Amino acid sequence: MGASEFTRASLRDILNIIFKRKYQILLFFFVTFAMVVIGTLGILLYRPVYEANAQILVKMGRESIYNPATGGTSPVLSISYEDQINSEIEILRSRYLSSEVVAFLGPSNIYPDDGFFSSLLSWLQKKIPPWFQNKKTPT
């Protein structure tokens, strides 16, 4: 028997090895399966977070400068730069501007219904009997 001689494994030998190591094989299978399931659920349930930054350039215009009618005095700045910035911030945070933006874009673009609870709600609405749902009566 030389070093180059190999004995051929029979089917019985292979099955013997598999049955001896069945717990390790099952453990490997279930751990791999669990990791794939967790990874898939993580990808499907992950909601991306988008972050946006904006800068607004506020310039002092003619409306902020007091120009006396007499020609002997120089123009005077009637409002401070900080007050002008605070005025612009208040305009951007105003309820009126917010409602105009929502009316222009539409609520469905700002608050999309693609989450788990909205799909659960639509599924439940399909399963509720029609006689149990609220119906609007004509007046």
C-alpha positions as CSV (number, residue, x, y, z in Angstrom):
1,M,0.0,0.0,0.0
2,G,1.7,3.1,-1.2
3,A,0.9,6.7,-0.3
4,S,-0.8,7.3,-3.7
5,E,-3.5,4.6,-3.1
6,F,-6.9,5.9,-2.0
7,T,-9.7,3.8,-0.9
8,R,-13.0,4.6,-2.5
9,A,-15.7,5.7,-0.1
10,S,-19.0,3.8,-0.4
11,L,-22.5,5.3,0.1
12,R,-22.6,3.6,3.5
13,D,-19.4,5.4,4.6
14,I,-20.8,8.8,3.5
15,L,-24.2,8.2,5.2
16,N,-22.4,7.1,8.3
17,I,-20.4,10.4,8.4
18,I,-23.6,12.4,7.8
19,F,-25.5,10.7,10.6
20,K,-22.6,11.1,13.0
21,R,-22.4,14.8,12.3
22,K,-26.2,15.4,11.9
23,Y,-26.3,17.9,14.8
24,Q,-23.5,20.0,13.5
25,I,-25.0,20.0,10.0
26,L,-28.5,21.0,11.3
27,L,-26.9,23.7,13.5
28,F,-25.1,25.1,10.5
29,F,-28.2,25.0,8.4
30,F,-30.4,26.7,10.9
31,V,-27.8,29.4,11.8
32,T,-27.4,30.2,8.1
33,F,-31.1,30.2,7.5
34,A,-31.7,32.5,10.5
35,M,-29.0,34.9,9.3
36,V,-30.6,35.1,5.8
37,V,-34.0,35.7,7.3
38,I,-32.8,38.4,9.6
39,G,-30.8,40.1,6.9
40,T,-33.8,40.0,4.5
41,L,-36.2,41.4,7.1
42,G,-33.7,44.1,8.0
43,I,-33.4,45.2,4.3
44,L,-37.2,45.1,3.8
45,L,-38.1,46.9,7.0
46,Y,-35.3,49.4,6.9
47,R,-36.6,52.9,6.1
48,P,-33.9,55.2,4.7
49,V,-33.4,58.5,6.4
50,Y,-32.8,61.4,4.2
51,E,-31.2,64.6,5.5
52,A,-31.3,67.9,3.8
53,N,-29.5,71.1,4.5
54,A,-30.3,74.5,3.1
55,Q,-28.8,78.0,3.4
56,I,-30.6,81.2,2.7
57,L,-28.8,84.4,1.7
58,V,-30.5,87.4,3.3
59,K,-29.4,90.7,1.9
60,M,-30.2,94.1,3.1
61,G,-32.3,95.8,0.5
62,R,-33.5,99.3,0.0
63,E,-36.6,98.6,2.1
64,S,-34.3,98.3,5.2
65,I,-32.5,101.6,4.6
66,Y,-34.0,104.9,5.7
67,N,-33.1,107.6,3.1
68,P,-34.0,111.0,4.4
69,A,-35.6,113.4,1.9
70,T,-33.1,116.1,2.7
71,G,-29.8,115.6,0.9
72,G,-27.5,116.6,3.7
73,T,-27.6,113.4,5.7
74,S,-26.5,110.0,4.7
75,P,-28.9,106.9,4.6
76,V,-29.5,105.2,7.9
77,L,-30.0,101.5,8.4
78,S,-33.5,101.2,10.0
79,I,-33.3,97.5,11.1
80,S,-30.5,95.4,12.4
81,Y,-29.1,92.4,10.5
82,E,-30.1,90.1,13.4
83,D,-33.7,91.4,13.3
84,Q,-33.9,90.8,9.6
85,I,-32.7,87.2,10.0
86,N,-35.2,86.6,12.8
87,S,-38.0,88.0,10.6
88,E,-37.1,85.6,7.7
89,I,-36.9,82.7,10.1
90,E,-40.4,83.5,11.5
91,I,-41.8,83.7,7.9
92,L,-40.3,80.3,7.1
93,R,-41.8,78.8,10.3
94,S,-45.2,80.4,9.9
95,R,-48.3,78.2,9.8
96,Y,-49.6,79.9,6.7
97,L,-46.4,79.0,4.7
98,S,-46.6,75.4,6.0
99,S,-50.2,75.0,4.9
100,E,-49.4,76.4,1.5
101,V,-46.6,74.0,1.0
102,V,-48.8,71.1,2.1
103,A,-51.5,72.2,-0.3
104,F,-49.0,72.5,-3.2
105,L,-47.2,69.2,-2.6
106,G,-50.1,67.2,-1.3
107,P,-50.2,65.4,2.0
108,S,-49.5,62.0,0.4
109,N,-46.1,63.2,-0.9
110,I,-45.2,64.5,2.6
111,Y,-46.6,61.6,4.6
112,P,-46.5,58.5,2.4
113,D,-48.7,55.5,3.4
114,D,-46.2,52.7,2.7
115,G,-45.6,51.4,6.2
116,F,-46.6,48.3,8.0
117,F,-49.6,49.9,9.8
118,S,-51.1,51.3,6.6
119,S,-50.9,47.9,4.9
120,L,-52.4,46.2,8.0
121,L,-55.2,48.8,8.1
122,S,-56.1,48.2,4.4
123,W,-56.0,44.5,5.0
124,L,-58.4,44.8,7.9
125,Q,-60.7,47.1,6.0
126,K,-61.0,44.4,3.3
127,K,-61.8,41.7,6.0
128,I,-64.4,43.7,7.9
129,P,-67.9,42.8,6.7
130,P,-69.6,45.6,4.7
131,W,-72.5,45.9,7.1
132,F,-70.1,46.7,9.9
133,Q,-68.3,49.6,8.1
134,N,-69.4,53.2,8.4
135,K,-71.6,54.2,5.6
136,K,-72.5,57.8,4.8
137,T,-76.2,58.3,4.4
138,P,-77.4,60.8,1.8
139,T,-79.0,63.9,3.4
